[in-house]
Amino acid sequence: MLWVVCVFLCVCARSLAVPVAGPRISSRSKVLLVSFDGFRWDYDRDVDTPHLDAMARDGVKAPYVTPAFITVTSPTHFTILTGKYIENHGVIHNMWFNTTTSEKKPYYQTQFVNEWWDNGSVPIWITAQRQGLRAGSLHFPGTASTYQGESAEVSEVEPWFYNYSNETAWRENVDKVMGSWFREKDLDFVSMYFGEPDSTGHKYGPDSPERIEMVKQVDRTVGYLRNSAASNGLTDHLNIIITADHGMTTVYRNGLVKEITLSKIPGFSFRDLVFHLVDYGPTGMLLPKEGMLEKVYNALKGAHPHLHVYKKEDMPSRLHFANNARILPIILWSDPGYVINGYFPVQFNKGEHGFDNENLDMKPFFRAVGPAFHKNLVVEPFETVNIYPLMCHLLGITPEPNDGHLGATQAMLISSEPPEVSHERLCITVILPLLWGSL
């Protein structure tokens, strides 16, 4: 048996040692996942977007996709990375919190709380690396964490006080991913995050001229990204998926409506709570003191016509937001346009997200282009939980257990067969371990 191993090692070594001129780009299928935070499904309808339009003609477009509930940044991005609903992956909020000490960390600081992210589910870059591929992540939520002791092979986390709208930085990051990560380092998968048009939508509102200008910037970046892929020789084997985590809707204020302020509701008192997570948009969670759950629930239920109040165990099953120990006993969310205030209003965004994922304004856009995708095809809307099995299929890897299914996206693919495993990868990850195990 030993001579068979020796011969096979020689064959593999020869296949791996073929000289090439310049950086070697493998011919295996690659995937780039791009998220433009807060890009609502219809943001291209009142803006000239030639590059997004060209991407749709050259590839696939969905009218919209449905994110997981709650429709906020970290949870919905982790759904895309794991293929799991939020109750199943456990990243239930943008904020890490401790109900015993009442400590809370904002979005950016929460990125560095490892146990918040690493609690049983692994993102696709870990799955890919465990199966012999090379992966990277740039600024994507969850990048700063390690998972079961592993992290993305190549990664970059944005610094504190990062300017998410700097177009020059956007292009520099595109150059880095295309020229360095994909071409020189020969990565197979990269997830890449842009923090707009979310910030602009919050500050100025989704119907503002500022949002329109930011969508134009996104469109220019899509064109730059595709041109960069071509100039780096990646077009023939790079599949690009561009989507977002959620949409955006206008907030009603300035006396237009009766605002939701919990402290003003008769029979409700914050003294009856151990911990609360409100004042962060249209959703909230409450932990009542022992024996106070029914009192708190009854005071809030029906107190405002646009406030939804549920005990954890009674949450609508379609939302998949109940079956997790991190989710508190009482869950609140408001109708589109309304936000939940605690003692008094402290948030003044003109646009907001976090509402019911059935609401059309919460749904993001979706585009895909590359050798695996049909051209000029519009597919039916689907849930973003299904993007994960699609990416695993494109990479030719076995997915972790997840809540999505490939059937939801299969119509966009030219072939239902996964990509062929390269000779080198077969040697390294499959055949050699079998041979060594037989010695």
C-alpha angles and dihedrals in degrees: 000000000000093000090055090054092048093050091047092049089053092051092048092046091052091049090051096045102057106134117240134188111246125336112355116231113197118228094228120114115276130195132209116191113196126186124193100194115236097003102156118214094250101042090109093057098080096033133068103245107173095166096049088046091051090049090054091050091048094043144356134319132188118202086231141326128227117237126209121267126281092051099214132120111262099037095046093045091051089052089058091048096048106025090233133123114246096257088056100048096039102221089123102165144017087248131065110220140181115212093198098054096024088231116154131185123206123237099276096045090046088063088071098049096101098192091054090065102026101064105122105306125089127205121240094261090065092047091050093050093049088058097051102271130119120237142183140183131203119199092325113147108264095030095113093060132084119222119214085337096311132106137180110292090232120024145156128195118199116246126249113281091019116177101235094187101055105124093195090057089048091058093045089054092049090052090049094051096043102036103032108023102036102027105031101027092034096222117182099206134026130175114203128189133201119188095216151128083017097075092047092047091053095047102040105016132252093273096051129115088238091061090050091054091049091052088054088054090051090051093051089050092052088054091047091048094052092045089050091052089053095046090051093052095248103119097096096056108020118098112197122202117187120186142127141238100242144331133251138240137192118265118228113231145134095073095308091121141008102268123223109249113165096203090062095055112106114245095016122111131173086218087075091062133083092195140354137192107200136123091065102102132285099338134066143168130211133199108199123205117260110291094011101090096098093045093051093044095048092048093054101036108099093357094124126024091228099044120094116203124188138171108233094248092051098053114130107266092224089070095058089210109123114059099084131090091227093062110093124234097257122045125192133190134166136220119265112290095026127095130196116245124191117202094348137336112294100158123077106175115146090212130038144175135192096094128130109308090227089069110100093224089062094058119100132210129261134204131166132182136169144089093303096055134080117243128245093003128147112201131195118272116268140179119273089233084078095061091079097061088044091056092046089053092050090051094045094237132133110251124230115247106292145161098245132082134210092229090075092065104023094103090069093058124091090213132023090210117099117241118277116265110246119244091243094050091047090054096047104038106028119017102036095053089050092050094047089049090056094056 
